[in-house]
């Protein structure tokens, strides 16, 4: 115990013992300066310098742009951009899925390859959808005259220059004539075939946009319209098309001529389909095709 105390006192004495550090000229041995130090002052000074150096280094990194060069560090600006990119990516994914669903619906319309999950949409459901997207007006003289004009199946487009004239959804059938083959879901015939004379004008059933207007091997010249109410109308086996993809059309406007084109055609007729949300509707529930 006494030896331990002696060692402790000896250590403390050495720690606090003063030493004189003298700086002299090597050639003249002239004393330039001197400094009294101890081991404790050296340790304390070194510790204080280390603390100040670490503090200054930390402040410099934390409050300057140097922190962005540290691997793995993400600044607030980068985090904000990352969050913004995350929302943008989520929106793009949602839009992509919607476009894929839409393209699949159009592909199903063209190929007629569908699988039924729900029952066929009813007449009331379609009419309710149309009421939500279309403002119906009461019949006027110009409208009655136009109906008679189109019913005469003139080969020219109806005159719609009157500002008070407004054609509404499902105003007119695409053409009139006897039905050679009716809609039959069991036989995968999702259309009505209307017997027509060669080059009979085919008219748009409602305002819409042409989303497909091409030749196909099986069904000849095909034109598909997308209407504001969300449904699609399809016209197949035409001899010629009057509209191109991307064109806007109005109800009653001539969009094609009846023909006998495509491998599946058995005579001059119109193969007319009506689709809603990727599922076929029976056109006979909404149109009177008889003359």
C-alpha positions as CSV (number, residue, x, y, z in Angstrom):
1,X,0.0,0.0,0.0
2,X,2.8,2.4,0.9
3,X,4.6,1.5,-2.3
4,X,1.4,2.3,-4.3
5,X,1.1,5.7,-2.7
6,X,4.7,6.4,-3.4
7,X,4.3,5.5,-7.0
8,X,1.2,7.8,-7.2
9,X,3.0,10.7,-5.7
10,X,6.0,10.2,-7.9
11,X,3.8,10.2,-11.0
12,X,2.0,13.3,-9.9
13,X,5.3,15.0,-9.2
14,X,6.5,14.1,-12.7
15,X,3.2,15.2,-14.2
16,X,3.2,18.7,-12.7
17,X,7.0,19.2,-12.6
18,X,8.1,22.3,-14.6
19,X,10.5,22.1,-17.3
20,X,12.2,24.9,-19.1
21,X,12.4,24.8,-22.9
22,X,15.1,27.1,-24.2
23,X,15.6,28.1,-27.9
24,X,19.2,29.2,-28.6
25,X,21.1,30.1,-31.7
26,X,23.1,27.1,-32.9
27,X,26.0,29.2,-34.0
28,X,26.3,31.8,-31.3
29,X,24.6,29.8,-28.6
30,X,22.6,33.0,-27.8
31,X,19.4,32.4,-26.0
32,X,16.5,33.5,-28.1
33,X,13.5,32.5,-26.0
34,X,12.4,30.1,-23.3
35,X,9.2,28.5,-22.2
36,X,8.3,26.8,-18.9
37,X,6.1,23.8,-19.5
38,X,5.0,20.6,-17.7
39,X,3.8,17.3,-18.8
40,X,0.3,18.2,-17.7
41,X,0.3,21.4,-19.7
42,X,1.4,19.5,-22.8
43,X,-1.4,16.9,-22.3
44,X,-4.0,19.5,-21.6
45,X,-2.9,21.7,-24.5
46,X,-3.0,18.7,-26.9
47,X,-6.4,17.6,-25.6
48,X,-7.8,21.2,-26.0
49,X,-6.4,21.4,-29.5
50,X,-7.9,18.1,-30.4
51,X,-11.3,19.2,-29.1
52,X,-11.2,22.5,-30.9
53,X,-10.1,20.8,-34.2
54,X,-12.9,18.2,-34.0
55,X,-15.5,20.9,-33.2
56,X,-14.3,23.1,-36.1
57,X,-14.2,20.1,-38.5
58,X,-17.7,19.1,-37.4
59,X,-19.1,22.6,-37.9
60,X,-17.5,23.0,-41.3
61,X,-19.0,19.7,-42.5
62,X,-22.4,20.2,-41.0
63,X,-23.1,23.8,-42.1
64,X,-21.4,23.9,-45.5
65,X,-21.9,22.2,-48.8
66,X,-19.0,19.9,-48.1
67,X,-21.4,17.5,-46.4
68,X,-22.8,16.6,-49.8
69,X,-19.5,15.0,-50.7
70,X,-19.7,12.5,-47.9
71,X,-20.6,9.0,-49.2
72,X,-24.1,8.0,-48.2
73,X,-25.2,11.5,-47.1
74,X,-28.3,12.8,-48.7
75,X,-29.1,16.5,-48.4
76,X,-32.6,18.0,-47.9
77,X,-32.6,19.0,-51.5
78,X,-31.9,15.5,-52.6
79,X,-34.5,14.1,-50.3
80,X,-37.0,16.5,-51.6
81,X,-36.2,15.5,-55.2
82,X,-36.3,11.9,-54.2
83,X,-39.8,12.3,-52.8
84,X,-40.9,14.3,-55.8
85,X,-39.6,11.6,-58.1
86,X,-41.4,9.0,-56.0
87,X,-44.7,10.7,-56.5
88,X,-44.0,11.2,-60.2
89,X,-43.1,7.6,-60.6
90,X,-46.3,6.5,-58.8
91,X,-48.3,8.7,-61.1
92,X,-46.6,7.4,-64.2
93,X,-47.2,3.8,-63.0
94,X,-50.9,4.6,-62.5
95,X,-51.1,6.2,-66.0
96,X,-49.2,3.3,-67.5
97,X,-51.6,0.8,-65.9
98,X,-54.6,2.8,-67.2
99,X,-53.1,2.9,-70.7
100,X,-52.4,-0.8,-70.6
101,X,-56.0,-1.5,-69.5
102,X,-57.3,0.7,-72.3
103,X,-55.0,-0.9,-74.9
104,X,-56.1,-4.3,-73.8
105,X,-59.7,-3.2,-74.2
106,X,-59.1,-2.0,-77.7
107,X,-57.1,-5.2,-78.5
108,X,-60.1,-7.2,-77.3
109,X,-62.4,-5.2,-79.5
110,X,-60.3,-5.8,-82.6
111,X,-59.6,-9.5,-81.9
112,X,-62.9,-10.2,-80.1
113,X,-61.0,-12.3,-77.6
114,X,-62.5,-11.7,-74.2
115,X,-63.4,-13.5,-71.1
116,X,-66.6,-12.5,-69.3
117,X,-66.4,-11.8,-65.6
118,X,-69.6,-9.8,-65.3
119,X,-73.0,-10.0,-66.9
120,X,-73.6,-7.9,-70.0
121,X,-74.2,-4.3,-69.2
122,X,-77.9,-3.4,-69.3
123,X,-79.6,-0.8,-71.3
124,X,-80.3,1.3,-68.2
125,X,-76.6,1.2,-67.1
126,X,-75.5,2.6,-70.5
127,X,-78.2,5.2,-70.6
128,X,-77.3,6.3,-67.1
129,X,-73.7,6.7,-68.2
130,X,-74.7,8.7,-71.2
131,X,-76.9,11.0,-69.1
132,X,-73.9,11.8,-66.9
133,X,-71.7,12.8,-69.9
134,X,-74.3,14.3,-72.3
135,X,-76.6,17.3,-72.1
136,X,-79.7,16.4,-74.0
137,X,-81.8,19.1,-75.6
138,X,-85.4,19.1,-76.7
139,X,-86.1,18.5,-80.4
140,X,-86.1,21.6,-82.6
141,X,-87.0,22.1,-86.2
142,X,-83.5,21.9,-87.5
143,X,-82.9,18.7,-85.6
144,X,-86.0,17.1,-87.1
145,X,-85.0,18.1,-90.6
146,X,-81.5,16.7,-90.0
147,X,-83.0,13.4,-88.8
148,X,-85.0,13.1,-92.0
149,X,-82.0,14.1,-94.1
150,X,-79.8,11.4,-92.6
151,X,-82.6,8.8,-92.7
152,X,-82.6,9.3,-96.5
153,X,-79.1,7.9,-96.4
154,X,-77.5,10.6,-98.4
155,X,-73.9,10.0,-99.2
156,X,-72.8,13.4,-98.0
157,X,-72.1,14.4,-94.4
158,X,-74.9,16.2,-92.6
159,X,-74.8,19.9,-92.5
160,X,-73.9,20.9,-88.9
161,X,-73.0,24.5,-89.4
162,X,-75.9,25.8,-87.4
163,X,-74.8,26.9,-84.0
164,X,-78.0,25.9,-82.4
165,X,-77.8,22.3,-83.8
166,X,-76.4,19.7,-81.5
167,X,-76.3,15.9,-82.1
168,X,-76.3,13.8,-79.0
169,X,-75.0,10.4,-78.1
170,X,-76.8,7.4,-79.7
171,X,-78.9,9.7,-82.0
172,X,-78.6,7.6,-85.1
173,X,-77.8,4.0,-86.1
174,X,-74.8,3.6,-88.3
175,X,-76.9,2.2,-91.1
176,X,-80.3,0.7,-91.7
177,X,-81.1,-2.7,-93.2
178,X,-82.0,-6.3,-92.4
179,X,-79.9,-8.1,-89.9
180,X,-78.3,-11.2,-91.3
181,X,-76.7,-12.3,-88.0
182,X,-77.7,-11.1,-84.6
183,X,-75.6,-10.6,-81.5
184,X,-74.8,-13.9,-79.9
185,X,-72.5,-14.1,-76.9
186,X,-72.5,-17.9,-76.8
187,X,-71.2,-18.1,-80.4
188,X,-68.7,-15.2,-79.8
189,X,-70.5,-13.0,-82.3
190,X,-70.4,-9.7,-80.5
191,X,-72.0,-7.7,-83.2
192,X,-75.0,-7.3,-85.5
193,X,-74.4,-7.9,-89.2
194,X,-76.5,-5.4,-91.3
195,X,-77.1,-6.3,-94.9
196,X,-76.3,-3.2,-97.1
197,X,-75.7,-2.3,-100.6
198,X,-72.2,-1.7,-101.9
199,X,-70.7,1.6,-100.8
200,X,-73.7,2.5,-98.6
201,X,-72.6,5.3,-96.3
202,X,-71.7,4.3,-92.7
203,X,-72.3,7.0,-90.1
204,X,-70.9,7.6,-86.7
205,X,-73.5,6.9,-84.0
206,X,-72.3,9.7,-81.8
207,X,-69.6,12.4,-81.4
208,X,-66.2,10.8,-80.9
209,X,-62.6,10.4,-81.9
210,X,-61.2,7.8,-84.3
211,X,-58.8,5.6,-82.4
212,X,-58.3,3.0,-85.1
213,X,-58.7,3.1,-88.9
214,X,-56.7,0.4,-90.6
215,X,-57.0,-2.7,-92.9
216,X,-57.0,-6.1,-91.2
217,X,-56.8,-9.4,-93.0
218,X,-59.9,-11.0,-91.3
219,X,-62.2,-8.0,-91.2
220,X,-61.0,-5.7,-94.0
221,X,-61.2,-2.0,-93.4
222,X,-62.0,-1.3,-89.8
223,X,-62.7,1.9,-88.0
224,X,-63.2,2.3,-84.2
225,X,-64.6,5.4,-82.5
226,X,-64.2,6.3,-78.9
227,X,-67.1,8.4,-77.5
228,X,-67.2,10.8,-74.6
229,X,-69.4,8.5,-72.6
230,X,-66.6,5.9,-72.4
231,X,-67.9,3.4,-74.9
232,X,-66.5,2.3,-78.3
233,X,-68.3,1.7,-81.6
234,X,-66.7,-0.6,-84.2
235,X,-67.4,-0.8,-87.9
236,X,-65.9,-3.7,-89.9
237,X,-65.8,-5.1,-93.5
238,X,-65.9,-1.6,-95.0
239,X,-64.9,-1.0,-98.6
240,X,-63.3,2.3,-97.8
241,X,-62.7,4.6,-94.8
242,X,-63.5,8.4,-94.8
243,X,-61.6,9.1,-91.6
244,X,-58.1,8.6,-90.3
245,X,-56.8,7.8,-86.8
246,X,-57.0,10.9,-84.6
247,X,-59.8,12.6,-86.5
248,X,-62.8,14.0,-84.5
249,X,-66.3,13.1,-85.8
250,X,-69.8,14.1,-85.0
251,X,-72.9,12.0,-84.7
252,X,-74.3,11.2,-88.1
253,X,-71.1,12.0,-90.0
254,X,-70.1,9.6,-92.8
255,X,-67.0,7.7,-91.7
256,X,-66.9,4.7,-94.1
257,X,-68.6,2.9,-97.0
258,X,-70.1,-0.5,-96.7
259,X,-68.2,-3.3,-98.3
260,X,-67.3,-7.0,-98.5
261,X,-63.7,-6.9,-97.4
262,X,-61.8,-9.3,-95.2
263,X,-61.6,-13.1,-95.0
264,X,-64.6,-13.3,-92.6
265,X,-67.0,-11.4,-94.8
266,X,-69.7,-13.3,-96.6
267,X,-71.3,-10.4,-98.6
268,X,-71.8,-6.7,-98.6
269,X,-72.8,-5.8,-95.0
270,X,-71.7,-3.8,-91.9
271,X,-70.4,-5.7,-88.9
272,X,-71.3,-3.3,-86.1
273,X,-70.1,-3.7,-82.5
274,X,-70.7,-1.7,-79.3
275,X,-68.4,-2.0,-76.3
276,X,-68.3,-0.6,-72.8
277,X,-65.2,-1.1,-70.5
278,X,-63.9,-3.9,-72.6
279,X,-67.2,-5.8,-72.7
280,X,-69.6,-6.1,-75.7
281,X,-73.1,-4.8,-75.7
282,X,-75.9,-5.9,-77.9
283,X,-76.5,-3.0,-80.4
284,X,-80.1,-4.2,-81.0
285,X,-80.9,-3.0,-77.4
286,X,-80.1,0.6,-78.4
287,X,-80.8,0.9,-82.1
288,X,-83.6,0.2,-84.6
289,X,-81.8,-1.0,-87.8
290,X,-85.0,-1.6,-89.8
291,X,-85.8,0.7,-92.7
